[in-house]
Amino acid sequence: MSQQKHVLTVDSFFKDAKHLRSQFEERFKDPRAANSDRFVWDYWHVPNQYTALRTPAYHFFTQKSYDAFHNQLVWWGRRTLGCHDVSPPWMSCYIDGFGQEMHGDLPHGPWAFVFSLTPWATRKFTGGETIMLKPEILDYWQSFTSMRGLEREDIIESIPAKFNRLTVFDPRIPHGVRTVEGVKDLLQGRLVIHGWFVQPRPFIEGPLSPKDLQTVIDDLSGEIGKILSEGIEVQGMLSLRLKVAASGAIEKVSPLTDSLRHPQGDKAIERALVKHICLWLKKNASFKKQRAPSEVTLPLVFESN
C-alpha cells in the first residue's frame, strides 16, 4: 500500500478483478446485440461539471462475485480506516469527451474510493486519471515563492486508474477525472467502481469488549477536548491501530490514516496533535485482562463547530 496524508493506493486489491472485468466484456462484446441486460446505463451529464455512464455496481455483476468484492472492500475499510461500511457503489464508464471537472464531495463520507477495472496498460485513450489539487496548492500562500512559475504538474496530482488498483482519498480536496479522449467503444473506456467509506466507528479484532473500549474513548475525548479548548483547531479524521496485550496493556499505538487539516496549513500542529494522542493512549489507557490479545482500529473525527 502506498500512502500519503491525503491519498492511499492499493495495487492488486482484489484477487478476482479479472472475473469482474470479464462479466463487463461478455455483456458488451457484441455491439449489435439487443439483450435487455445491456440497457443498464444512466447517461449522467451536468453541464460543465460531470459526464459519464453509470449504473449501480451491485446490480451489474453476479451476486456471488460482487459480494466477494464488496465484503473485501468493507473489511479493508474497517481495518484501515475505521469506517464500518461503504455507500452503495456506482460503476462508471468514460469514453470520448467524458470526465469530471474539479469538485468536492461533502458530506458523503470521510474517505472516497475508486476501484479500477480499466486495462490501463493497454488503453487506447488519453486522460482518465483521477486528478486532485496538490496539498501545497491548497496551502498556496504558506509556501508561495515568486522565484518560479507553475505548470499543471505543479498544481494537479494525477493518479492513473491502473487495473485492480484501489485509490482512496480525502474527498474534501477538489478532485475530478481528466477528460477521456480517443475511444468511443465501451470496452475501451475507463471503467471504475466508486463510492465513499462511511460510518466511522471502532473496529475490534479479539476479545476486548466494546464497553471497556468506550471507557477509554470517553477519557480520550476529555483529553482532546482540553487540547481543543486551548484554541487548536483541526478538521478531518485520524485512524489509529491499538495493539492490546492479553494483560490489558496497550503495547503499541500507530497512526493508520490521517486527513487532519489545520485551517492555516500548520503541519507542525497537525503532527503534534497526533503525537500527543498516541502518547496519551500509551501512557494512560489500559484494559482488563483478556484471554488473548486484541487489535483495535480507532477512528477519531474532528469537525468544526
LINCORWO-V292856 format. One line per field, one symbol per residue. psi: psi as a letter, one per 20 degrees, with the letter a starting at -180 (. if undefined). A space follows every 50 residues. Layout:
psi = ???
//
This chain:
psi = ppprhiqqpoqlgphkhhggghhghhhjhoiiqkqhihmiqpoooopjfp orpqqphiigrqgghghggghhgggghghhhkphrqqoqqpqppapiqap rprqoplgripqqpppkpmhhjqjrrbiqpqqpqhhhhlgihjppjiqrq rghihpppoqmqpkpppproihpprapppppiqiphijaopqpqbqprmp qqppoaipqhghhhggggghhgghhgghijjppqqapppqopoprhiiqo hqpppgqokppqhjknhhggghgggggghgghhhqrrqprirrqppoopo ppqq.
//
